[in-house]
Amino acid sequence: MMPTTGSWRSRSLILSLLLAPVTQAITIDTSNRQSVIDAASEAAYGMMTWYAGNETGQIPGKLVDTWWEGGAMFMALIQYWHFTGDTTYNDEVTVGMEFQAGNGDYMPSNYSNYI
């Protein structure tokens, strides 16, 4: 027996209410430079919550999943610094990239450290 339309709507509403605290939008006014900087700052901060390489006992420069995510994160943070002038994450970027540099080719001999 298939659920009625009302039942599907109720389930959708309940699911939406459960997921609402998980989702969040960044408000931005593209005509206001400070609004763009504030939005970029919020996005950078949120991105860094996924990075544990700056914590004791963790591998600098490495994210949990694939190597390219670490590279994309560092590139985004370099661009963030360039466009905003905010140096908040420069130390993490420098340490992470230097740790992963290997013999100058970003292929460290300890493959588990590979970004």
Short mmCIF file of the C-alpha atoms (twelve columns), coordinates in Angstrom:
data_MODEL
# 
_entry.id   MODEL 
# 
loop_
_atom_site.group_PDB 
_atom_site.id 
_atom_site.type_symbol 
_atom_site.label_atom_id 
_atom_site.label_alt_id 
_atom_site.label_comp_id 
_atom_site.label_asym_id 
_atom_site.label_seq_id 
_atom_site.Cartn_x 
_atom_site.Cartn_y 
_atom_site.Cartn_z 
_atom_site.pdbx_PDB_model_num 
ATOM 1   C CA . MET A 1   0.000  0.000  0.000  1 
ATOM 2   C CA . MET A 2   1.399  3.402  -1.013 1 
ATOM 3   C CA . PRO A 3   1.333  6.299  1.455  1 
ATOM 4   C CA . THR A 4   -1.106 9.087  0.659  1 
ATOM 5   C CA . THR A 5   0.038  12.471 -0.607 1 
ATOM 6   C CA . GLY A 6   -0.643 13.980 2.816  1 
ATOM 7   C CA . SER A 7   1.561  11.352 4.423  1 
ATOM 8   C CA . TRP A 8   4.440  12.187 2.047  1 
ATOM 9   C CA . ARG A 9   4.020  15.884 2.783  1 
ATOM 10  C CA . SER A 10  4.108  15.224 6.523  1 
ATOM 11  C CA . ARG A 11  7.269  13.167 6.176  1 
ATOM 12  C CA . SER A 12  8.866  15.824 3.992  1 
ATOM 13  C CA . LEU A 13  8.000  18.516 6.522  1 
ATOM 14  C CA . ILE A 14  9.429  16.483 9.399  1 
ATOM 15  C CA . LEU A 15  12.599 15.739 7.418  1 
ATOM 16  C CA . SER A 16  12.965 19.432 6.531  1 
ATOM 17  C CA . LEU A 17  12.603 20.437 10.173 1 
ATOM 18  C CA . LEU A 18  15.191 17.867 11.238 1 
ATOM 19  C CA . LEU A 19  17.696 19.028 8.624  1 
ATOM 20  C CA . ALA A 20  17.082 22.763 9.051  1 
ATOM 21  C CA . PRO A 21  19.728 23.247 11.773 1 
ATOM 22  C CA . VAL A 22  22.312 21.514 9.551  1 
ATOM 23  C CA . THR A 23  21.933 23.854 6.590  1 
ATOM 24  C CA . GLN A 24  23.008 27.455 6.581  1 
ATOM 25  C CA . ALA A 25  23.318 30.144 3.948  1 
ATOM 26  C CA . ILE A 26  25.846 32.936 3.821  1 
ATOM 27  C CA . THR A 27  24.305 36.344 3.231  1 
ATOM 28  C CA . ILE A 28  26.252 38.477 0.777  1 
ATOM 29  C CA . ASP A 29  25.799 41.857 -0.883 1 
ATOM 30  C CA . THR A 30  28.019 41.751 -3.966 1 
ATOM 31  C CA . SER A 31  27.986 45.549 -4.245 1 
ATOM 32  C CA . ASN A 32  29.552 45.892 -0.783 1 
ATOM 33  C CA . ARG A 33  33.242 44.922 -0.503 1 
ATOM 34  C CA . GLN A 34  33.048 44.347 3.264  1 
ATOM 35  C CA . SER A 35  30.053 42.042 2.790  1 
ATOM 36  C CA . VAL A 36  32.060 39.975 0.294  1 
ATOM 37  C CA . ILE A 37  35.027 39.831 2.688  1 
ATOM 38  C CA . ASP A 38  32.771 38.833 5.594  1 
ATOM 39  C CA . ALA A 39  31.163 36.082 3.503  1 
ATOM 40  C CA . ALA A 40  34.584 34.813 2.391  1 
ATOM 41  C CA . SER A 41  35.757 34.828 6.007  1 
ATOM 42  C CA . GLU A 42  32.745 32.799 7.083  1 
ATOM 43  C CA . ALA A 43  33.308 30.293 4.263  1 
ATOM 44  C CA . ALA A 44  37.032 29.973 5.063  1 
ATOM 45  C CA . TYR A 45  36.279 29.416 8.737  1 
ATOM 46  C CA . GLY A 46  33.713 26.750 7.881  1 
ATOM 47  C CA . MET A 47  36.177 25.029 5.550  1 
ATOM 48  C CA . MET A 48  38.850 24.975 8.251  1 
ATOM 49  C CA . THR A 49  36.538 23.110 10.640 1 
ATOM 50  C CA . TRP A 50  37.217 20.056 8.437  1 
ATOM 51  C CA . TYR A 51  41.010 20.408 8.749  1 
ATOM 52  C CA . ALA A 52  42.756 18.689 11.662 1 
ATOM 53  C CA . GLY A 53  46.341 18.991 10.384 1 
ATOM 54  C CA . ASN A 54  47.016 21.845 12.794 1 
ATOM 55  C CA . GLU A 55  46.123 19.706 15.829 1 
ATOM 56  C CA . THR A 56  48.687 17.820 17.925 1 
ATOM 57  C CA . GLY A 57  49.321 14.309 16.601 1 
ATOM 58  C CA . GLN A 58  47.753 14.937 13.194 1 
ATOM 59  C CA . ILE A 59  49.453 15.069 9.793  1 
ATOM 60  C CA . PRO A 60  49.907 18.668 8.584  1 
ATOM 61  C CA . GLY A 61  48.510 19.311 5.120  1 
ATOM 62  C CA . LYS A 62  46.362 16.185 4.966  1 
ATOM 63  C CA . LEU A 63  42.590 16.021 4.859  1 
ATOM 64  C CA . VAL A 64  40.651 12.836 5.563  1 
ATOM 65  C CA . ASP A 65  39.764 11.982 1.973  1 
ATOM 66  C CA . THR A 66  41.543 12.324 -1.364 1 
ATOM 67  C CA . TRP A 67  44.774 14.235 -1.953 1 
ATOM 68  C CA . TRP A 68  43.235 16.854 -4.221 1 
ATOM 69  C CA . GLU A 69  40.918 18.121 -1.470 1 
ATOM 70  C CA . GLY A 70  43.953 19.287 0.523  1 
ATOM 71  C CA . GLY A 71  45.357 20.990 -2.560 1 
ATOM 72  C CA . ALA A 72  42.024 22.665 -3.296 1 
ATOM 73  C CA . MET A 73  41.732 23.824 0.312  1 
ATOM 74  C CA . PHE A 74  45.212 25.366 0.325  1 
ATOM 75  C CA . MET A 75  44.607 27.058 -3.038 1 
ATOM 76  C CA . ALA A 76  41.306 28.485 -1.776 1 
ATOM 77  C CA . LEU A 77  43.026 29.802 1.359  1 
ATOM 78  C CA . ILE A 78  45.833 31.394 -0.677 1 
ATOM 79  C CA . GLN A 79  43.238 33.104 -2.874 1 
ATOM 80  C CA . TYR A 80  41.284 34.123 0.232  1 
ATOM 81  C CA . TRP A 81  44.418 35.790 1.636  1 
ATOM 82  C CA . HIS A 82  45.147 37.480 -1.710 1 
ATOM 83  C CA . PHE A 83  41.674 38.958 -2.126 1 
ATOM 84  C CA . THR A 84  40.914 39.846 1.515  1 
ATOM 85  C CA . GLY A 85  44.349 40.561 2.990  1 
ATOM 86  C CA . ASP A 86  43.387 38.364 5.967  1 
ATOM 87  C CA . THR A 87  46.414 36.351 7.121  1 
ATOM 88  C CA . THR A 88  44.484 34.206 9.634  1 
ATOM 89  C CA . TYR A 89  45.190 30.884 7.887  1 
ATOM 90  C CA . ASN A 90  48.626 31.608 6.390  1 
ATOM 91  C CA . ASP A 91  50.499 29.668 9.089  1 
ATOM 92  C CA . GLU A 92  48.360 26.550 8.553  1 
ATOM 93  C CA . VAL A 93  48.817 26.802 4.776  1 
ATOM 94  C CA . THR A 94  52.588 27.275 5.072  1 
ATOM 95  C CA . VAL A 95  53.099 24.416 7.543  1 
ATOM 96  C CA . GLY A 96  50.796 22.062 5.632  1 
ATOM 97  C CA . MET A 97  52.358 22.730 2.242  1 
ATOM 98  C CA . GLU A 98  55.933 22.563 3.539  1 
ATOM 99  C CA . PHE A 99  55.193 19.291 5.342  1 
ATOM 100 C CA . GLN A 100 53.796 17.784 2.142  1 
ATOM 101 C CA . ALA A 101 56.524 19.120 -0.173 1 
ATOM 102 C CA . GLY A 102 58.587 15.926 -0.065 1 
ATOM 103 C CA . ASN A 103 61.683 16.376 -2.232 1 
ATOM 104 C CA . GLY A 104 60.232 19.508 -3.801 1 
ATOM 105 C CA . ASP A 105 57.607 17.680 -5.850 1 
ATOM 106 C CA . TYR A 106 54.745 17.320 -3.342 1 
ATOM 107 C CA . MET A 107 55.208 13.543 -3.404 1 
ATOM 108 C CA . PRO A 108 56.447 12.766 0.125  1 
ATOM 109 C CA . SER A 109 58.322 9.523  0.654  1 
ATOM 110 C CA . ASN A 110 55.792 8.624  3.372  1 
ATOM 111 C CA . TYR A 111 52.767 8.179  1.114  1 
ATOM 112 C CA . SER A 112 50.342 8.401  4.055  1 
ATOM 113 C CA . ASN A 113 51.324 12.060 4.354  1 
ATOM 114 C CA . TYR A 114 50.409 12.768 0.743  1 
ATOM 115 C CA . ILE A 115 47.950 15.607 0.191  1 
# 
